[in-house]
Amino acid sequence: MSTPTGRSAKRMPVELAVELSHVGKTPVKGKSSYVSSHGLRVVTGSVWQPGARVRVSFAGEQIDERARVVYCQPIGSKKFAVGLKLSGKVLQS
């Protein structure tokens, strides 16, 4: 029996305005670059610690989700790619 490799959920390139925040803190704006049914990748100007729990809000939508930071990688001068695992599903497969 073979072990599956790669992603279990299909990613879609989607640009959405999002806000990330810790409870009681001022939200930080960013833009998503990829969204899947389980998470998203957001480009922002702030560093986020892997394992941190954050709140994700989508601009113009009544969607407010909790997420966990999976990774935070520098991608340029003062820009970071943040991988988030959402507690619920955003897209239906």
PDB file of N, CA, C and O in Angstrom:
ATOM      1  N   MET A   1       0.842  -1.170   0.000  1.00  0.00           N
ATOM      2  CA  MET A   1       0.000   0.000   0.000  1.00  0.00           C
ATOM      3  C   MET A   1       0.890   1.238   0.000  1.00  0.00           C
ATOM      4  O   MET A   1       1.800   1.338   0.823  1.00  0.00           O
ATOM      5  N   SER A   2       0.647   2.173  -0.900  1.00  0.00           N
ATOM      6  CA  SER A   2       1.501   3.352  -0.994  1.00  0.00           C
ATOM      7  C   SER A   2       0.987   4.466  -0.097  1.00  0.00           C
ATOM      8  O   SER A   2      -0.206   4.567   0.187  1.00  0.00           O
ATOM      9  N   THR A   3       1.925   5.298   0.341  1.00  0.00           N
ATOM     10  CA  THR A   3       1.596   6.449   1.173  1.00  0.00           C
ATOM     11  C   THR A   3       1.375   7.647   0.265  1.00  0.00           C
ATOM     12  O   THR A   3       2.226   7.935  -0.577  1.00  0.00           O
ATOM     13  N   PRO A   4       0.251   8.359   0.409  1.00  0.00           N
ATOM     14  CA  PRO A   4       0.011   9.521  -0.440  1.00  0.00           C
ATOM     15  C   PRO A   4       1.032  10.623  -0.159  1.00  0.00           C
ATOM     16  O   PRO A   4       1.462  10.819   0.978  1.00  0.00           O
ATOM     17  N   THR A   5       1.403  11.323  -1.204  1.00  0.00           N
ATOM     18  CA  THR A   5       2.317  12.454  -1.069  1.00  0.00           C
ATOM     19  C   THR A   5       1.639  13.707  -1.600  1.00  0.00           C
ATOM     20  O   THR A   5       0.654  13.618  -2.333  1.00  0.00           O
ATOM     21  N   GLY A   6       2.145  14.848  -1.242  1.00  0.00           N
ATOM     22  CA  GLY A   6       1.575  16.098  -1.724  1.00  0.00           C
ATOM     23  C   GLY A   6       0.415  16.566  -0.863  1.00  0.00           C
ATOM     24  O   GLY A   6       0.250  16.124   0.273  1.00  0.00           O
ATOM     25  N   ARG A   7      -0.380  17.460  -1.416  1.00  0.00           N
ATOM     26  CA  ARG A   7      -1.485  18.078  -0.688  1.00  0.00           C
ATOM     27  C   ARG A   7      -2.741  17.225  -0.769  1.00  0.00           C
ATOM     28  O   ARG A   7      -3.024  16.593  -1.787  1.00  0.00           O
ATOM     29  N   SER A   8      -3.484  17.226   0.330  1.00  0.00           N
ATOM     30  CA  SER A   8      -4.740  16.484   0.343  1.00  0.00           C
ATOM     31  C   SER A   8      -5.896  17.339  -0.155  1.00  0.00           C
ATOM     32  O   SER A   8      -6.919  16.798  -0.575  1.00  0.00           O
ATOM     33  N   ALA A   9      -5.759  18.661  -0.118  1.00  0.00           N
ATOM     34  CA  ALA A   9      -6.824  19.567  -0.566  1.00  0.00           C
ATOM     35  C   ALA A   9      -6.317  20.414  -1.724  1.00  0.00           C
ATOM     36  O   ALA A   9      -5.176  20.875  -1.719  1.00  0.00           O
ATOM     37  N   LYS A  10      -7.171  20.611  -2.704  1.00  0.00           N
ATOM     38  CA  LYS A  10      -6.819  21.423  -3.856  1.00  0.00           C
ATOM     39  C   LYS A  10      -6.694  22.891  -3.456  1.00  0.00           C
ATOM     40  O   LYS A  10      -7.551  23.428  -2.755  1.00  0.00           O
ATOM     41  N   ARG A  11      -5.612  23.536  -3.913  1.00  0.00           N
ATOM     42  CA  ARG A  11      -5.435  24.965  -3.655  1.00  0.00           C
ATOM     43  C   ARG A  11      -5.912  25.759  -4.852  1.00  0.00           C
ATOM     44  O   ARG A  11      -5.740  25.343  -5.998  1.00  0.00           O
ATOM     45  N   MET A  12      -6.513  26.907  -4.577  1.00  0.00           N
ATOM     46  CA  MET A  12      -6.959  27.796  -5.632  1.00  0.00           C
ATOM     47  C   MET A  12      -6.293  29.154  -5.448  1.00  0.00           C
ATOM     48  O   MET A  12      -6.289  29.701  -4.345  1.00  0.00           O
ATOM     49  N   PRO A  13      -5.722  29.710  -6.544  1.00  0.00           N
ATOM     50  CA  PRO A  13      -5.163  31.055  -6.415  1.00  0.00           C
ATOM     51  C   PRO A  13      -6.300  32.078  -6.311  1.00  0.00           C
ATOM     52  O   PRO A  13      -7.054  32.277  -7.263  1.00  0.00           O
ATOM     53  N   VAL A  14      -6.411  32.713  -5.159  1.00  0.00           N
ATOM     54  CA  VAL A  14      -7.479  33.676  -4.897  1.00  0.00           C
ATOM     55  C   VAL A  14      -6.878  34.850  -4.131  1.00  0.00           C
ATOM     56  O   VAL A  14      -6.186  34.659  -3.131  1.00  0.00           O
ATOM     57  N   GLU A  15      -7.142  36.049  -4.601  1.00  0.00           N
ATOM     58  CA  GLU A  15      -6.663  37.224  -3.879  1.00  0.00           C
ATOM     59  C   GLU A  15      -7.830  37.842  -3.125  1.00  0.00           C
ATOM     60  O   GLU A  15      -8.766  38.375  -3.720  1.00  0.00           O
ATOM     61  N   LEU A  16      -7.753  37.758  -1.800  1.00  0.00           N
ATOM     62  CA  LEU A  16      -8.769  38.321  -0.918  1.00  0.00           C
ATOM     63  C   LEU A  16      -8.093  39.230   0.094  1.00  0.00           C
ATOM     64  O   LEU A  16      -7.003  38.923   0.577  1.00  0.00           O
ATOM     65  N   ALA A  17      -8.725  40.334   0.413  1.00  0.00           N
ATOM     66  CA  ALA A  17      -8.224  41.181   1.492  1.00  0.00           C
ATOM     67  C   ALA A  17      -8.598  40.508   2.811  1.00  0.00           C
ATOM     68  O   ALA A  17      -9.761  40.167   3.029  1.00  0.00           O
ATOM     69  N   VAL A  18      -7.616  40.319   3.688  1.00  0.00           N
ATOM     70  CA  VAL A  18      -7.867  39.680   4.975  1.00  0.00           C
ATOM     71  C   VAL A  18      -7.257  40.518   6.092  1.00  0.00           C
ATOM     72  O   VAL A  18      -6.386  41.356   5.859  1.00  0.00           O
ATOM     73  N   GLU A  19      -7.728  40.275   7.294  1.00  0.00           N
ATOM     74  CA  GLU A  19      -7.138  40.874   8.488  1.00  0.00           C
ATOM     75  C   GLU A  19      -6.828  39.746   9.448  1.00  0.00           C
ATOM     76  O   GLU A  19      -7.662  38.873   9.684  1.00  0.00           O
ATOM     77  N   LEU A  20      -5.617  39.765  10.005  1.00  0.00           N
ATOM     78  CA  LEU A  20      -5.185  38.792  10.999  1.00  0.00           C
ATOM     79  C   LEU A  20      -5.042  39.511  12.327  1.00  0.00           C
ATOM     80  O   LEU A  20      -4.572  40.649  12.373  1.00  0.00           O
ATOM     81  N   SER A  21      -5.446  38.851  13.413  1.00  0.00           N
ATOM     82  CA  SER A  21      -5.263  39.482  14.713  1.00  0.00           C
ATOM     83  C   SER A  21      -5.189  38.445  15.814  1.00  0.00           C
ATOM     84  O   SER A  21      -5.752  37.355  15.718  1.00  0.00           O
ATOM     85  N   HIS A  22      -4.474  38.820  16.866  1.00  0.00           N
ATOM     86  CA  HIS A  22      -4.491  38.078  18.114  1.00  0.00           C
ATOM     87  C   HIS A  22      -5.639  38.666  18.929  1.00  0.00           C
ATOM     88  O   HIS A  22      -6.007  39.821  18.715  1.00  0.00           O
ATOM     89  N   VAL A  23      -6.199  37.919  19.833  1.00  0.00           N
ATOM     90  CA  VAL A  23      -7.298  38.406  20.661  1.00  0.00           C
ATOM     91  C   VAL A  23      -6.868  39.686  21.387  1.00  0.00           C
ATOM     92  O   VAL A  23      -5.831  39.716  22.050  1.00  0.00           O
ATOM     93  N   GLY A  24      -7.670  40.727  21.252  1.00  0.00           N
ATOM     94  CA  GLY A  24      -7.398  41.982  21.938  1.00  0.00           C
ATOM     95  C   GLY A  24      -6.353  42.868  21.283  1.00  0.00           C
ATOM     96  O   GLY A  24      -6.003  43.909  21.839  1.00  0.00           O
ATOM     97  N   LYS A  25      -5.845  42.487  20.118  1.00  0.00           N
ATOM     98  CA  LYS A  25      -4.819  43.275  19.423  1.00  0.00           C
ATOM     99  C   LYS A  25      -5.398  43.901  18.165  1.00  0.00           C
ATOM    100  O   LYS A  25      -6.424  43.452  17.653  1.00  0.00           O
ATOM    101  N   THR A  26      -4.735  44.938  17.669  1.00  0.00           N
ATOM    102  CA  THR A  26      -5.142  45.597  16.436  1.00  0.00           C
ATOM    103  C   THR A  26      -4.909  44.659  15.255  1.00  0.00           C
ATOM    104  O   THR A  26      -3.833  44.070  15.151  1.00  0.00           O
ATOM    105  N   PRO A  27      -5.899  44.503  14.353  1.00  0.00           N
ATOM    106  CA  PRO A  27      -5.729  43.631  13.193  1.00  0.00           C
ATOM    107  C   PRO A  27      -4.643  44.126  12.243  1.00  0.00           C
ATOM    108  O   PRO A  27      -4.399  45.328  12.129  1.00  0.00           O
ATOM    109  N   VAL A  28      -3.993  43.175  11.562  1.00  0.00           N
ATOM    110  CA  VAL A  28      -2.977  43.461  10.557  1.00  0.00           C
ATOM    111  C   VAL A  28      -3.564  43.083   9.204  1.00  0.00           C
ATOM    112  O   VAL A  28      -4.102  41.987   9.046  1.00  0.00           O
ATOM    113  N   LYS A  29      -3.466  43.973   8.235  1.00  0.00           N
ATOM    114  CA  LYS A  29      -4.013  43.709   6.906  1.00  0.00           C
ATOM    115  C   LYS A  29      -3.050  42.873   6.076  1.00  0.00           C
ATOM    116  O   LYS A  29      -1.832  42.944   6.241  1.00  0.00           O
ATOM    117  N   GLY A  30      -3.624  42.086   5.186  1.00  0.00           N
ATOM    118  CA  GLY A  30      -2.844  41.268   4.278  1.00  0.00           C
ATOM    119  C   GLY A  30      -3.704  40.851   3.107  1.00  0.00           C
ATOM    120  O   GLY A  30      -4.882  41.199   3.036  1.00  0.00           O
ATOM    121  N   LYS A  31      -3.109  40.098   2.180  1.00  0.00           N
ATOM    122  CA  LYS A  31      -3.843  39.572   1.031  1.00  0.00           C
ATOM    123  C   LYS A  31      -3.537  38.102   0.904  1.00  0.00           C
ATOM    124  O   LYS A  31      -2.385  37.680   1.011  1.00  0.00           O
ATOM    125  N   SER A  32      -4.588  37.315   0.672  1.00  0.00           N
ATOM    126  CA  SER A  32      -4.361  35.886   0.467  1.00  0.00           C
ATOM    127  C   SER A  32      -3.849  35.681  -0.951  1.00  0.00           C
ATOM    128  O   SER A  32      -4.160  36.456  -1.855  1.00  0.00           O
ATOM    129  N   SER A  33      -3.057  34.626  -1.133  1.00  0.00           N
ATOM    130  CA  SER A  33      -2.616  34.275  -2.475  1.00  0.00           C
ATOM    131  C   SER A  33      -3.164  32.910  -2.875  1.00  0.00           C
ATOM    132  O   SER A  33      -3.426  32.666  -4.053  1.00  0.00           O
ATOM    133  N   TYR A  34      -3.337  32.020  -1.902  1.00  0.00           N
ATOM    134  CA  TYR A  34      -3.927  30.710  -2.159  1.00  0.00           C
ATOM    135  C   TYR A  34      -4.918  30.382  -1.053  1.00  0.00           C
ATOM    136  O   TYR A  34      -4.708  30.727   0.110  1.00  0.00           O
ATOM    137  N   VAL A  35      -6.006  29.710  -1.431  1.00  0.00           N
ATOM    138  CA  VAL A  35      -7.006  29.277  -0.473  1.00  0.00           C
ATOM    139  C   VAL A  35      -7.345  27.823  -0.778  1.00  0.00           C
ATOM    140  O   VAL A  35      -7.475  27.435  -1.939  1.00  0.00           O
ATOM    141  N   SER A  36      -7.487  27.028   0.271  1.00  0.00           N
ATOM    142  CA  SER A  36      -7.969  25.661   0.119  1.00  0.00           C
ATOM    143  C   SER A  36      -9.111  25.474   1.112  1.00  0.00           C
ATOM    144  O   SER A  36      -9.464  26.406   1.833  1.00  0.00           O
ATOM    145  N   SER A  37      -9.685  24.288   1.153  1.00  0.00           N
ATOM    146  CA  SER A  37     -10.794  24.049   2.067  1.00  0.00           C
ATOM    147  C   SER A  37     -10.344  24.026   3.526  1.00  0.00           C
ATOM    148  O   SER A  37     -11.178  24.102   4.428  1.00  0.00           O
ATOM    149  N   HIS A  38      -9.036  23.920   3.768  1.00  0.00           N
ATOM    150  CA  HIS A  38      -8.528  23.815   5.135  1.00  0.00           C
ATOM    151  C   HIS A  38      -7.669  24.993   5.588  1.00  0.00           C
ATOM    152  O   HIS A  38      -7.361  25.114   6.774  1.00  0.00           O
ATOM    153  N   GLY A  39      -7.282  25.857   4.661  1.00  0.00           N
ATOM    154  CA  GLY A  39      -6.405  26.941   5.069  1.00  0.00           C
ATOM    155  C   GLY A  39      -6.153  27.944   3.964  1.00  0.00           C
ATOM    156  O   GLY A  39      -6.784  27.906   2.908  1.00  0.00           O
ATOM    157  N   LEU A  40      -5.218  28.841   4.228  1.00  0.00           N
ATOM    158  CA  LEU A  40      -4.852  29.832   3.244  1.00  0.00           C
ATOM    159  C   LEU A  40      -3.445  30.344   3.489  1.00  0.00           C
ATOM    160  O   LEU A  40      -2.878  30.186   4.570  1.00  0.00           O
ATOM    161  N   ARG A  41      -2.907  30.957   2.460  1.00  0.00           N
ATOM    162  CA  ARG A  41      -1.608  31.613   2.545  1.00  0.00           C
ATOM    163  C   ARG A  41      -1.868  33.107   2.410  1.00  0.00           C
ATOM    164  O   ARG A  41      -2.539  33.554   1.479  1.00  0.00           O
ATOM    165  N   VAL A  42      -1.325  33.875   3.358  1.00  0.00           N
ATOM    166  CA  VAL A  42      -1.538  35.319   3.386  1.00  0.00           C
ATOM    167  C   VAL A  42      -0.185  36.019   3.323  1.00  0.00           C
ATOM    168  O   VAL A  42       0.761  35.626   4.005  1.00  0.00           O
ATOM    169  N   VAL A  43      -0.104  37.056   2.501  1.00  0.00           N
ATOM    170  CA  VAL A  43       1.096  37.894   2.444  1.00  0.00           C
ATOM    171  C   VAL A  43       0.814  39.132   3.281  1.00  0.00           C
ATOM    172  O   VAL A  43      -0.176  39.832   3.066  1.00  0.00           O
ATOM    173  N   THR A  44       1.698  39.393   4.238  1.00  0.00           N
ATOM    174  CA  THR A  44       1.508  40.514   5.159  1.00  0.00           C
ATOM    175  C   THR A  44       2.864  41.149   5.483  1.00  0.00           C
ATOM    176  O   THR A  44       3.913  40.599   5.147  1.00  0.00           O
ATOM    177  N   GLY A  45       2.830  42.287   6.127  1.00  0.00           N
ATOM    178  CA  GLY A  45       4.053  42.984   6.511  1.00  0.00           C
ATOM    179  C   GLY A  45       4.501  42.672   7.925  1.00  0.00           C
ATOM    180  O   GLY A  45       5.410  43.322   8.440  1.00  0.00           O
ATOM    181  N   SER A  46       3.879  41.687   8.565  1.00  0.00           N
ATOM    182  CA  SER A  46       4.209  41.354   9.956  1.00  0.00           C
ATOM    183  C   SER A  46       4.665  39.911  10.092  1.00  0.00           C
ATOM    184  O   SER A  46       4.246  39.034   9.337  1.00  0.00           O
ATOM    185  N   VAL A  47       5.528  39.685  11.068  1.00  0.00           N
ATOM    186  CA  VAL A  47       5.990  38.332  11.395  1.00  0.00           C
ATOM    187  C   VAL A  47       4.967  37.691  12.329  1.00  0.00           C
ATOM    188  O   VAL A  47       4.493  38.329  13.269  1.00  0.00           O
ATOM    189  N   TRP A  48       4.624  36.415  12.067  1.00  0.00           N
ATOM    190  CA  TRP A  48       3.701  35.652  12.905  1.00  0.00           C
ATOM    191  C   TRP A  48       4.412  34.386  13.341  1.00  0.00           C
ATOM    192  O   TRP A  48       5.060  33.723  12.532  1.00  0.00           O
ATOM    193  N   GLN A  49       4.295  34.050  14.609  1.00  0.00           N
ATOM    194  CA  GLN A  49       4.966  32.874  15.166  1.00  0.00           C
ATOM    195  C   GLN A  49       4.204  31.592  14.838  1.00  0.00           C
ATOM    196  O   GLN A  49       3.001  31.511  15.086  1.00  0.00           O
ATOM    197  N   PRO A  50       4.896  30.580  14.278  1.00  0.00           N
ATOM    198  CA  PRO A  50       4.241  29.293  14.045  1.00  0.00           C
ATOM    199  C   PRO A  50       3.652  28.752  15.345  1.00  0.00           C
ATOM    200  O   PRO A  50       4.274  28.829  16.405  1.00  0.00           O
ATOM    201  N   GLY A  51       2.446  28.205  15.243  1.00  0.00           N
ATOM    202  CA  GLY A  51       1.734  27.690  16.405  1.00  0.00           C
ATOM    203  C   GLY A  51       0.795  28.696  17.039  1.00  0.00           C
ATOM    204  O   GLY A  51      -0.082  28.315  17.815  1.00  0.00           O
ATOM    205  N   ALA A  52       0.963  29.990  16.721  1.00  0.00           N
ATOM    206  CA  ALA A  52       0.111  31.027  17.300  1.00  0.00           C
ATOM    207  C   ALA A  52      -1.319  30.874  16.807  1.00  0.00           C
ATOM    208  O   ALA A  52      -1.554  30.509  15.654  1.00  0.00           O
ATOM    209  N   ARG A  53      -2.263  31.152  17.680  1.00  0.00           N
ATOM    210  CA  ARG A  53      -3.688  31.143  17.330  1.00  0.00           C
ATOM    211  C   ARG A  53      -4.076  32.569  16.951  1.00  0.00           C
ATOM    212  O   ARG A  53      -3.782  33.514  17.682  1.00  0.00           O
ATOM    213  N   VAL A  54      -4.735  32.716  15.811  1.00  0.00           N
ATOM    214  CA  VAL A  54      -5.125  34.041  15.326  1.00  0.00           C
ATOM    215  C   VAL A  54      -6.573  34.029  14.858  1.00  0.00           C
ATOM    216  O   VAL A  54      -7.171  32.976  14.640  1.00  0.00           O
ATOM    217  N   ARG A  55      -7.112  35.223  14.711  1.00  0.00           N
ATOM    218  CA  ARG A  55      -8.440  35.400  14.146  1.00  0.00           C
ATOM    219  C   ARG A  55      -8.264  35.921  12.731  1.00  0.00           C
ATOM    220  O   ARG A  55      -7.454  36.819  12.498  1.00  0.00           O
ATOM    221  N   VAL A  56      -9.010  35.370  11.784  1.00  0.00           N
ATOM    222  CA  VAL A  56      -8.942  35.773  10.380  1.00  0.00           C
ATOM    223  C   VAL A  56     -10.298  36.350   9.990  1.00  0.00           C
ATOM    224  O   VAL A  56     -11.331  35.702  10.163  1.00  0.00           O
ATOM    225  N   SER A  57     -10.287  37.571   9.462  1.00  0.00           N
ATOM    226  CA  SER A  57     -11.507  38.207   8.961  1.00  0.00           C
ATOM    227  C   SER A  57     -11.298  38.497   7.484  1.00  0.00           C
ATOM    228  O   SER A  57     -10.211  38.901   7.069  1.00  0.00           O
ATOM    229  N   PHE A  58     -12.334  38.289   6.701  1.00  0.00           N
ATOM    230  CA  PHE A  58     -12.271  38.561   5.267  1.00  0.00           C
ATOM    231  C   PHE A  58     -13.006  39.856   4.984  1.00  0.00           C
ATOM    232  O   PHE A  58     -14.193  39.973   5.288  1.00  0.00           O
ATOM    233  N   ALA A  59     -12.318  40.833   4.406  1.00  0.00           N
ATOM    234  CA  ALA A  59     -12.887  42.157   4.150  1.00  0.00           C
ATOM    235  C   ALA A  59     -14.128  42.055   3.273  1.00  0.00           C
ATOM    236  O   ALA A  59     -14.125  41.369   2.251  1.00  0.00           O
ATOM    237  N   GLY A  60     -15.174  42.737   3.680  1.00  0.00           N
ATOM    238  CA  GLY A  60     -16.404  42.767   2.916  1.00  0.00           C
ATOM    239  C   GLY A  60     -17.275  41.534   3.085  1.00  0.00           C
ATOM    240  O   GLY A  60     -18.347  41.453   2.485  1.00  0.00           O
ATOM    241  N   GLU A  61     -16.841  40.581   3.881  1.00  0.00           N
ATOM    242  CA  GLU A  61     -17.607  39.358   4.103  1.00  0.00           C
ATOM    243  C   GLU A  61     -17.915  39.216   5.590  1.00  0.00           C
ATOM    244  O   GLU A  61     -17.194  39.744   6.437  1.00  0.00           O
ATOM    245  N   GLN A  62     -18.958  38.521   5.888  1.00  0.00           N
ATOM    246  CA  GLN A  62     -19.310  38.260   7.282  1.00  0.00           C
ATOM    247  C   GLN A  62     -18.713  36.918   7.718  1.00  0.00           C
ATOM    248  O   GLN A  62     -19.392  36.094   8.331  1.00  0.00           O
ATOM    249  N   ILE A  63     -17.445  36.714   7.393  1.00  0.00           N
ATOM    250  CA  ILE A  63     -16.743  35.482   7.759  1.00  0.00           C
ATOM    251  C   ILE A  63     -15.643  35.849   8.743  1.00  0.00           C
ATOM    252  O   ILE A  63     -14.799  36.699   8.460  1.00  0.00           O
ATOM    253  N   ASP A  64     -15.662  35.212   9.879  1.00  0.00           N
ATOM    254  CA  ASP A  64     -14.675  35.443  10.927  1.00  0.00           C
ATOM    255  C   ASP A  64     -14.250  34.057  11.406  1.00  0.00           C
ATOM    256  O   ASP A  64     -15.059  33.325  11.976  1.00  0.00           O
ATOM    257  N   GLU A  65     -13.003  33.695  11.181  1.00  0.00           N
ATOM    258  CA  GLU A  65     -12.515  32.344  11.480  1.00  0.00           C
ATOM    259  C   GLU A  65     -11.366  32.377  12.472  1.00  0.00           C
ATOM    260  O   GLU A  65     -10.676  33.387  12.610  1.00  0.00           O
ATOM    261  N   ARG A  66     -11.173  31.286  13.145  1.00  0.00           N
ATOM    262  CA  ARG A  66      -9.993  31.083  13.979  1.00  0.00           C
ATOM    263  C   ARG A  66      -9.028  30.219  13.175  1.00  0.00           C
ATOM    264  O   ARG A  66      -9.446  29.357  12.401  1.00  0.00           O
ATOM    265  N   ALA A  67      -7.746  30.457  13.366  1.00  0.00           N
ATOM    266  CA  ALA A  67      -6.737  29.714  12.611  1.00  0.00           C
ATOM    267  C   ALA A  67      -5.479  29.545  13.457  1.00  0.00           C
ATOM    268  O   ALA A  67      -5.299  30.208  14.479  1.00  0.00           O
ATOM    269  N   ARG A  68      -4.613  28.637  13.001  1.00  0.00           N
ATOM    270  CA  ARG A  68      -3.308  28.423  13.622  1.00  0.00           C
ATOM    271  C   ARG A  68      -2.249  28.713  12.572  1.00  0.00           C
ATOM    272  O   ARG A  68      -2.363  28.273  11.429  1.00  0.00           O
ATOM    273  N   VAL A  69      -1.211  29.459  12.963  1.00  0.00           N
ATOM    274  CA  VAL A  69      -0.109  29.762  12.051  1.00  0.00           C
ATOM    275  C   VAL A  69       0.729  28.493  11.879  1.00  0.00           C
ATOM    276  O   VAL A  69       1.218  27.925  12.856  1.00  0.00           O
ATOM    277  N   VAL A  70       0.887  28.056  10.629  1.00  0.00           N
ATOM    278  CA  VAL A  70       1.669  26.861  10.323  1.00  0.00           C
ATOM    279  C   VAL A  70       3.112  27.255   9.993  1.00  0.00           C
ATOM    280  O   VAL A  70       4.057  26.601  10.434  1.00  0.00           O
ATOM    281  N   TYR A  71       3.272  28.326   9.218  1.00  0.00           N
ATOM    282  CA  TYR A  71       4.615  28.805   8.880  1.00  0.00           C
ATOM    283  C   TYR A  71       4.575  30.306   8.624  1.00  0.00           C
ATOM    284  O   TYR A  71       3.519  30.879   8.359  1.00  0.00           O
ATOM    285  N   CYS A  72       5.740  30.925   8.709  1.00  0.00           N
ATOM    286  CA  CYS A  72       5.911  32.337   8.370  1.00  0.00           C
ATOM    287  C   CYS A  72       7.279  32.468   7.715  1.00  0.00           C
ATOM    288  O   CYS A  72       8.309  32.286   8.363  1.00  0.00           O
ATOM    289  N   GLN A  73       7.277  32.788   6.411  1.00  0.00           N
ATOM    290  CA  GLN A  73       8.521  32.857   5.649  1.00  0.00           C
ATOM    291  C   GLN A  73       8.710  34.250   5.058  1.00  0.00           C
ATOM    292  O   GLN A  73       7.766  34.827   4.519  1.00  0.00           O
ATOM    293  N   PRO A  74       9.931  34.800   5.155  1.00  0.00           N
ATOM    294  CA  PRO A  74      10.185  36.082   4.492  1.00  0.00           C
ATOM    295  C   PRO A  74      10.147  35.890   2.978  1.00  0.00           C
ATOM    296  O   PRO A  74      10.697  34.918   2.460  1.00  0.00           O
ATOM    297  N   ILE A  75       9.498  36.817   2.267  1.00  0.00           N
ATOM    298  CA  ILE A  75       9.428  36.712   0.803  1.00  0.00           C
ATOM    299  C   ILE A  75       9.877  37.998   0.116  1.00  0.00           C
ATOM    300  O   ILE A  75       9.648  38.172  -1.081  1.00  0.00           O
ATOM    301  N   GLY A  76      10.491  38.868   0.835  1.00  0.00           N
ATOM    302  CA  GLY A  76      10.955  40.118   0.261  1.00  0.00           C
ATOM    303  C   GLY A  76      11.218  41.109   1.372  1.00  0.00           C
ATOM    304  O   GLY A  76      11.191  40.767   2.554  1.00  0.00           O
ATOM    305  N   SER A  77      11.469  42.321   0.980  1.00  0.00           N
ATOM    306  CA  SER A  77      11.741  43.368   1.948  1.00  0.00           C
ATOM    307  C   SER A  77      10.476  43.670   2.745  1.00  0.00           C
ATOM    308  O   SER A  77       9.520  44.237   2.216  1.00  0.00           O
ATOM    309  N   LYS A  78      10.478  43.290   4.012  1.00  0.00           N
ATOM    310  CA  LYS A  78       9.371  43.550   4.937  1.00  0.00           C
ATOM    311  C   LYS A  78       8.053  42.896   4.518  1.00  0.00           C
ATOM    312  O   LYS A  78       6.978  43.422   4.808  1.00  0.00           O
ATOM    313  N   LYS A  79       8.134  41.746   3.833  1.00  0.00           N
ATOM    314  CA  LYS A  79       6.940  40.986   3.475  1.00  0.00           C
ATOM    315  C   LYS A  79       7.129  39.543   3.902  1.00  0.00           C
ATOM    316  O   LYS A  79       8.230  38.996   3.829  1.00  0.00           O
ATOM    317  N   PHE A  80       6.027  38.928   4.352  1.00  0.00           N
ATOM    318  CA  PHE A  80       6.079  37.561   4.852  1.00  0.00           C
ATOM    319  C   PHE A  80       4.902  36.766   4.320  1.00  0.00           C
ATOM    320  O   PHE A  80       3.785  37.277   4.237  1.00  0.00           O
ATOM    321  N   ALA A  81       5.154  35.509   3.956  1.00  0.00           N
ATOM    322  CA  ALA A  81       4.093  34.576   3.569  1.00  0.00           C
ATOM    323  C   ALA A  81       3.739  33.779   4.822  1.00  0.00           C
ATOM    324  O   ALA A  81       4.602  33.148   5.433  1.00  0.00           O
ATOM    325  N   VAL A  82       2.467  33.814   5.193  1.00  0.00           N
ATOM    326  CA  VAL A  82       2.001  33.156   6.408  1.00  0.00           C
ATOM    327  C   VAL A  82       1.005  32.066   6.016  1.00  0.00           C
ATOM    328  O   VAL A  82      -0.027  32.340   5.405  1.00  0.00           O
ATOM    329  N   GLY A  83       1.333  30.830   6.378  1.00  0.00           N
ATOM    330  CA  GLY A  83       0.428  29.716   6.127  1.00  0.00           C
ATOM    331  C   GLY A  83      -0.473  29.523   7.330  1.00  0.00           C
ATOM    332  O   GLY A  83       0.004  29.427   8.461  1.00  0.00           O
ATOM    333  N   LEU A  84      -1.786  29.465   7.088  1.00  0.00           N
ATOM    334  CA  LEU A  84      -2.764  29.353   8.169  1.00  0.00           C
ATOM    335  C   LEU A  84      -3.623  28.108   7.984  1.00  0.00           C
ATOM    336  O   LEU A  84      -4.115  27.837   6.889  1.00  0.00           O
ATOM    337  N   LYS A  85      -3.795  27.368   9.047  1.00  0.00           N
ATOM    338  CA  LYS A  85      -4.717  26.232   9.059  1.00  0.00           C
ATOM    339  C   LYS A  85      -5.975  26.700   9.770  1.00  0.00           C
ATOM    340  O   LYS A  85      -5.940  27.060  10.946  1.00  0.00           O
ATOM    341  N   LEU A  86      -7.082  26.691   9.048  1.00  0.00           N
ATOM    342  CA  LEU A  86      -8.338  27.178   9.597  1.00  0.00           C
ATOM    343  C   LEU A  86      -9.014  26.121  10.449  1.00  0.00           C
ATOM    344  O   LEU A  86      -8.856  24.922  10.217  1.00  0.00           O
ATOM    345  N   SER A  87      -9.774  26.582  11.445  1.00  0.00           N
ATOM    346  CA  SER A  87     -10.495  25.648  12.311  1.00  0.00           C
ATOM    347  C   SER A  87     -11.720  25.070  11.620  1.00  0.00           C
ATOM    348  O   SER A  87     -12.159  23.974  11.969  1.00  0.00           O
ATOM    349  N   GLY A  88     -12.289  25.792  10.635  1.00  0.00           N
ATOM    350  CA  GLY A  88     -13.423  25.326   9.856  1.00  0.00           C
ATOM    351  C   GLY A  88     -13.063  25.293   8.392  1.00  0.00           C
ATOM    352  O   GLY A  88     -11.923  25.584   8.031  1.00  0.00           O
ATOM    353  N   LYS A  89     -14.011  24.943   7.539  1.00  0.00           N
ATOM    354  CA  LYS A  89     -13.770  24.914   6.097  1.00  0.00           C
ATOM    355  C   LYS A  89     -14.267  26.184   5.463  1.00  0.00           C
ATOM    356  O   LYS A  89     -15.368  26.651   5.756  1.00  0.00           O
ATOM    357  N   VAL A  90     -13.435  26.753   4.574  1.00  0.00           N
ATOM    358  CA  VAL A  90     -13.810  27.973   3.870  1.00  0.00           C
ATOM    359  C   VAL A  90     -14.490  27.626   2.553  1.00  0.00           C
ATOM    360  O   VAL A  90     -15.529  28.196   2.221  1.00  0.00           O
ATOM    361  N   LEU A  91     -13.905  26.688   1.797  1.00  0.00           N
ATOM    362  CA  LEU A  91     -14.440  26.293   0.510  1.00  0.00           C
ATOM    363  C   LEU A  91     -14.998  24.875   0.591  1.00  0.00           C
ATOM    364  O   LEU A  91     -14.431  24.018   1.269  1.00  0.00           O
ATOM    365  N   GLN A  92     -16.064  24.641  -0.074  1.00  0.00           N
ATOM    366  CA  GLN A  92     -16.618  23.299  -0.130  1.00  0.00           C
ATOM    367  C   GLN A  92     -15.996  22.558  -1.297  1.00  0.00           C
ATOM    368  O   GLN A  92     -15.970  23.075  -2.414  1.00  0.00           O
ATOM    369  N   SER A  93     -15.495  21.357  -1.058  1.00  0.00           N
ATOM    370  CA  SER A  93     -14.861  20.549  -2.100  1.00  0.00           C
ATOM    371  C   SER A  93     -15.895  19.918  -2.993  1.00  0.00           C
ATOM    372  O   SER A  93     -15.546  19.200  -3.930  1.00  0.00           O
TER     373      SER A  93
END
